Amino acid sequence: MFADSIAGLDARMRGASLLVGLRQPPALTELQALPGVQHIETLDDGRLRLEYAADHNPAETLAERAAAQGWCLYELSPERMSLEQIFVELTCKESDAPHQEVAA
């Protein structure tokens, strides 16, 4: 069962990922080397999802590097989860967890 405060739910909705659009993207290894970046996912529309450590948002460094290297940055936005996405994530995690039988 999920029980959290409004602040906790807000933090969960904010997440720690950026949606990034680059017209001339570098090799993923170059983006992976940015401070704080933990995982990169290529989305179907060509954009990237950069997951990062909660205390190391790479947005400013990414924007500076994109300008200096000519990557043609056209999107850089924090990704927010909807309440529906959080519900699905939580219910999937609960359904994957082993069920315990309660003795009567």
N, C-alpha and C positions, 0 to 999 in steps of 0.2 A: 504494500500500500504506500502511496506517495503522500508525504506530509512535509510541507515546507512553507516558509514565510513568503510573503509577496516579494520581498527583496531577493530571496533565493530563486523564485520563479522568474523574476526579471533578469537576474544574472544568467539563468539557464536559457532564456529567450535570446539574450545578447550573444552568447556563445563566444568563441575565440577563433573566428575565421573571417577571412576577407574574400570578396568576389573581385577578381582582377581580370581586366580586359587589356590585352596588349596586341597591337597590330603587327609588331615585329618582335615577338617574344624571344628571349635568349634560351639557351639550353636549361632544362629544368634543374640541373645540378647547380646552375648559377643562382637561381631563385631559392633553392634549398639551402644555399650557403648564407642567406640573409639571417641576421641574428633573430632568434626566436622561432623561425619557421620549423615546424615539426613534420608536416606532411603536405603534399601538393596533389590535388586531384584535377585532371582535365575534364571539363564538363562537355556535354554534347554540343553546345553552341560555340565551342572554342575558347570560352573563358576558363579561368582557373579558380579553384578554391584553395586558398592557403590557410591551413590550420596552424595556429601558433600558440606558444606558451602564454598563459593568461597575463603574465606580467611583462611580456616582451612583444608588444604590437609592432610589426615591421612596416606599417603603412608609410611613415615618413621616410624611412630609409629606402623603401621600394620606389616611392615617388621621385626621390632625388636621383636614385640610380637609373630609373627609366628615362628621366630627362637627360642625364649625362650620357647615357649609352644609346639614345635614339630608339627606344623600344616602342614609342608611340602609345603611351598609356591613354586609354579612353574610358576606363572604368576602374574605380577603386572604392569599394563600399563595404562596410561591415555587414556580415550576414546575420540576419535575425531569424530565429525560428518562430513559427506560429504556434499557438496553443495546440492546434491539431497535430503538428509535427512532434511536439513534446509528448503529447498523449500517446501517439503511436510508438515513439521511442521507449517510453516507460512501460507500456503494455507488452511490447515485444520482449523487453528485458525480463519482465515478470514471467511471461510464458516460457521463456528459455530456461528459467531457474528451475532446479529440481523441486518437485512438490513434496511436502512433508505430510505424512499421514498423522492424524490426531487420534490418539487412542481414546475410546469411549469409556 
